[in-house]
Amino acid sequence: MVYLLKRMSQKSSYLVLSMLWLFVTFPNISQSSDTAVRDVPKWLNGCLSLASSESDTMKPEMELHCASRAFDYCEIGRLEQERYVCMSELAAHLEAEIEERLPLLTSYTSLTGFKKMRYERGIAKLKNGDLPSCQHSWNTTECRAFQAVGRWLDVRGLSRLAGLPVGGLEVPDDE
């Protein structure tokens, strides 16, 4: 295995390692049950709890990494229909957190100078519905999940800029 990875280009070996990581981390990735779909928001929260122990400069990078891995988890190793259910669940989870935080952000006004300008631009972007553009080949569900990830990252960044807590929504356990 190591020999093969050495012979591959860096990009290819990164892809192989990422795929192996996903299948080792999520052994029932091909499982076609509701539990596997609901595991994505739980996994995201678990990943974010690791990010919370990082330094403030690393948190945005860790959040981006966690969110992109959650998106990948929905995309890789699932049948097409399961992919869309997973992405829809992920998008709903992120959108719920965005909706919970947005009122707190729009009422916050105690920043000054450059931080205030950056904050106001970010809030205007969120209010105007400026969303990341999707690839033309994506369907509505894939696009919704991708845009939810982008907005979610923006909201968390603005929360951090304002000094507000950057927690996550709890995902209920199935009883």
SVG drawing of the C-alpha trace seen along z (x, -y; Angstrom):
<svg xmlns="http://www.w3.org/2000/svg" viewBox="-37 -53 44 55">
<polyline fill="none" stroke="black" stroke-width="0.4" points="0.0,0.0 2.8,-2.4 4.6,-1.5 1.5,-2.4 1.0,-5.7 4.6,-6.7 4.2,-5.9 1.1,-8.0 1.0,-11.7 0.5,-13.7 -3.1,-14.6 -4.0,-11.0 -2.5,-9.7 -4.4,-12.4 -7.6,-11.2 -6.9,-7.6 -6.1,-8.4 -9.2,-10.5 -11.4,-7.7 -9.7,-5.2 -10.2,-7.6 -13.9,-7.9 -14.4,-4.2 -12.5,-3.5 -14.2,-6.3 -17.6,-5.5 -17.7,-1.7 -21.4,-1.6 -21.0,-4.3 -22.9,-2.2 -25.6,-1.4 -29.0,-2.5 -30.8,-3.4 -32.1,-6.6 -29.6,-6.2 -26.6,-6.5 -28.1,-9.7 -28.6,-11.2 -25.1,-10.3 -23.8,-13.1 -25.0,-16.0 -23.8,-14.1 -20.4,-13.5 -20.2,-17.2 -20.9,-18.2 -18.3,-15.8 -15.7,-17.1 -16.6,-20.7 -16.0,-19.7 -12.5,-18.8 -12.2,-22.2 -13.3,-24.0 -10.1,-22.9 -7.9,-24.5 -6.5,-28.0 -8.7,-30.8 -6.7,-31.1 -7.2,-27.4 -11.0,-27.3 -12.1,-28.6 -9.8,-26.1 -11.1,-23.2 -14.7,-24.3 -14.1,-24.3 -12.5,-20.9 -15.3,-19.5 -18.0,-20.9 -16.3,-19.8 -15.8,-16.2 -19.5,-16.1 -20.4,-17.1 -18.0,-14.4 -19.5,-11.8 -22.9,-12.4 -21.4,-12.2 -19.1,-9.2 -20.2,-5.6 -23.9,-6.1 -26.5,-5.3 -27.7,-8.4 -31.0,-8.7 -29.3,-8.2 -26.9,-11.0 -29.7,-13.4 -31.4,-12.4 -28.1,-12.8 -27.4,-16.2 -30.9,-17.4 -30.4,-16.3 -27.1,-18.1 -28.5,-21.2 -31.5,-21.3 -29.1,-20.9 -26.9,-23.8 -29.9,-26.0 -31.4,-25.5 -28.2,-26.7 -28.1,-29.7 -31.7,-30.6 -31.0,-30.3 -27.9,-32.6 -29.0,-35.2 -31.2,-37.2 -28.3,-37.4 -26.0,-38.6 -28.2,-41.2 -28.9,-42.8 -25.2,-42.9 -23.6,-46.4 -20.7,-47.0 -17.8,-46.6 -15.7,-49.6 -13.4,-50.4 -12.3,-47.7 -14.1,-44.9 -17.3,-46.8 -17.0,-47.3 -16.2,-43.6 -19.1,-42.6 -21.6,-44.9 -20.5,-43.6 -21.0,-40.0 -24.4,-40.7 -25.5,-42.5 -24.3,-39.5 -26.3,-37.2 -29.4,-39.4 -29.2,-39.8 -29.0,-36.1 -25.7,-36.2 -24.9,-32.5 -21.9,-30.6 -22.6,-29.6 -23.1,-25.9 -21.7,-23.7 -24.0,-23.4 -24.1,-19.6 -25.5,-19.7 -29.1,-19.2 -31.2,-21.4 -30.4,-19.2 -26.6,-19.3 -26.7,-23.0 -28.8,-23.6 -26.3,-21.6 -23.3,-23.4 -24.9,-26.8 -25.9,-25.9 -22.2,-25.0 -21.1,-28.4 -23.7,-30.4 -23.0,-28.4 -19.3,-29.1 -20.1,-32.8 -22.4,-32.9 -19.8,-31.2 -17.1,-33.6 -19.3,-36.6 -20.2,-35.1 -16.5,-34.7 -15.8,-38.3 -18.5,-39.6 -17.2,-37.6 -20.4,-35.5 -20.3,-31.8 -19.9,-29.5 -21.6,-26.3 -23.6,-24.0 -27.1,-22.6 -27.6,-19.4 -28.6,-16.4 -31.2,-14.3 -30.3,-10.7 -32.6,-8.1 -34.2,-6.2"/>
</svg>
